[in-house]
């Protein structure tokens, strides 16, 4: 073989190697850009960020629990506001007061110990 043929064979071998490398890169890119892979990666990132945020929040609450207590109290007040307002509005209203058990006999009740006629 002449030098030109050797150079041509070497160039073809380099081209085959470059094509194989390019094909591998394209397959890798296709796998990375597949919608399921993108969704999986996004979910993993959100999960990791959520765990980190949770750890930071717990650490902050341990250092200073007062804001957490204030937020919890506010949430309880928001959830129970109608019940709280309702109990305050009906305070002193005889219709809403709990009834004491009847201890006295009413006139139309039969006397105890005597059978009805």
Secondary structure, DSSP 8 states (H G I E B T S, - for coil): --HHHHHHHHHHHHHHHHHHHHHHHHHHHHHHTSHHHHHHHHHHHHHHHHHHHHHHHHHHHHH--HHHHHHHHHHHHHHTHHHHHHHHHTTT-TTTS------S--TTS--TTS---
